[in-house]
Amino acid sequence: EAAAAAKRFIGIFESADVIVCPSGSCVTMVRHHYPQLFDNDDSWLTRARKVAAKTYELTEYLVDVLGVDDVGARFNGRITYHDSCHLLRNLRVKAQPRKLLANISGVEFIEMYDADRCCGFGGSFSVKYADISAAMVADKVNNIVASGADTVVGCDMGCLMNIQGMLSRRKSDIKIMHIAQILAG
């Protein structure tokens, strides 16, 4: 099933000059796992590698490829940032989102404790290991609250939905925003 989805993605996007995704998880899949799916098929392996080489996460593309760290955004508030696992560990993207956030007019950036600790989402992990996942997101939310931020920003919607769920259950007023939303301001 994954190979069929990969073939469809490759077929749609291989003619693009650049592919920019709003998620480290998606880019990790394309860059690292698509080529693995076609180890025994030279034609598809070549195509997968070509697509992988031109696929970037949004902040990585802005900062590392375009050389942009200030998009002229404005946002009034105290924000903190959550490092998603795939973006940080698989793609090694850590500084890029922070560079962009630091240049948003009106923002007070507060680095939370253990910003790089997993929120417990991990796709099916949160379903298969619901108790562990719930404890992990509770720890993450405790760190967000302790930061004093009124908004938590991230680059992966799975993480943000997981964190938002716990914040909602706690009746917290802390807002959740994907980095693309805040950069558009």
N, C-alpha and C positions, 0 to 999 in steps of 0.2 A: 504494500500500500504506500509506503514512503517513497519507493522508487517511482511509482506512478505519479505521485504528487510532484516529485522532483522533476520528472520529465516534462510535466505540464508547465511548471515554473520556468524551467530552462527554455522550453519552446517559446514561451511568451516573452521572456526578458532577454534572451541572448543577443538580440539585435540592438539593445540599448547601449548607449555609451557608458552610463554609470547607473547603478541601482542603489538607491538610498532607502534604508528601512528605519522605522522608528523603534526598533527593538533589538537589543543585543541577542536575545534568544533566536530570533529569526535569522540574523546574520550568522550566528554560530552554526545554525543548521545548514545554511547555504555554503558557507566557507569550509566547514570541517566535516560535515556529515554527507552532503551531497556527493563529493568525490568518493567517499567510502562506499556509497551505495553501488557504485559502478566499477569496482575493482576488477571485475571480470568482463567488462565491456569497454574496449578501448575507445570506441566512437563516443559513447555517452560520457566516459571519464574525461575525455578531452573537452567536451562541451561543458561539463560540470565545472571543470577547473577554470575555464575561461569566464564563466558566469561568477564563480567564487572570487576571482581576482578583481572583479569590478563592483563588488557588493560591499557597501559600507553602512555602518550605523550612523544616524543623523549627526550626532556631535562629533564623531570621528571624522566624518566627511567635511563638516564645516571647518573644524580646527586644523586637522592634519592635511587635508587635500586642498581646500580653498584658502587656508591661512586666515580664516575669519574667527575672531574671538569676541567681537562686539557686533551684534546685529541691530543695535539701536533700540532694543526693547526697554520697556519701562514697566515696573511692577512695584507697588508700595506694600512692603511687608517684610516679616522675618521668615526666611526660608531655611530649610535644611534639606539635605540630599541623601537619598538611599542608593547605594551601589547595588545594582542587580548582579547576580552571580555570573550569568553568561557573559554579560558585558565586561565585567571586571576580570574574571578568571580565564575565560576563553579568548576574549578579544584584547585584553590588557588595556581597556579604556577606563581611566580613572580621572586624569587631569582635565580632559577635554570638556566634560560637562561643567566642571567647577570653573574653568576659564570663562565659559560662556555665562554662567550664573554670576560670576564676580563683576561682569561688565554690564549688568542690567541696572539701569538707573532706578534708584529708590529702594533697592533691595538691601536688606541686612542679612548676610549669609552667616549661618551658625552651623558649624560642623558638629553633627551629633556623635555621641559615643558609639563605637562599633558600627559606623556607617556601612562598613563592608561586610557585616554579618548578614547571613541569609535571613530572609523574612519568612521562610518556610513554605513558600508557594510551590515552586518546582513542578508545575503542571500536575501530573498524576500523583506526585509525592503527597500533595495536600489531601488527596482522596485516600490513597493507600495507607498513609500514616497520619491520619487526621489529628490524633492527640499530640504527636510530636510537632506537627505543623502549627497547631494552635498555640503551643508553648513558645515556639520560635517567633511567631508573629506577635505574641504578647510581649516578649522581650523587646522586639523591634519597636513596638508602639510605646513601651515604657521609655525607651531612649529618645524617641521623637518628642514625646511629652516633656521629658526632662530637658530637652534642648531649648525649650521656650519658643520654638518656631510656631508660626500660625499656619504655615503651609509646608508640606513635604513634597519634594519634587523627585521624580525618577525618570528613567529612560525605558522602562519595560512595563507595559500595562498589566501583565499578570501579577507582578509584585504590587503595583499600585492598587489593583482591585483587592488583593489579599489584605493589604494594610488598611485600605478604606473600610473593608468589612469589620475589622477589629475596632477601628476608630468609631464606626457607627454603633457597634454593640456597646461601646463605652460612652456613647452619646457625646463624643468629643466634637468641638467646633473646628478642629484642625482640618484644613482643606488639603486635597490631593490634586496634584497637577502633573501631567506629563511635560517633560522639558520643552516639547514643541509648542505646547499651549502657552507657557510662560515666555518663550522667545518670540511668539507672535504678538505679544502685548506692546 
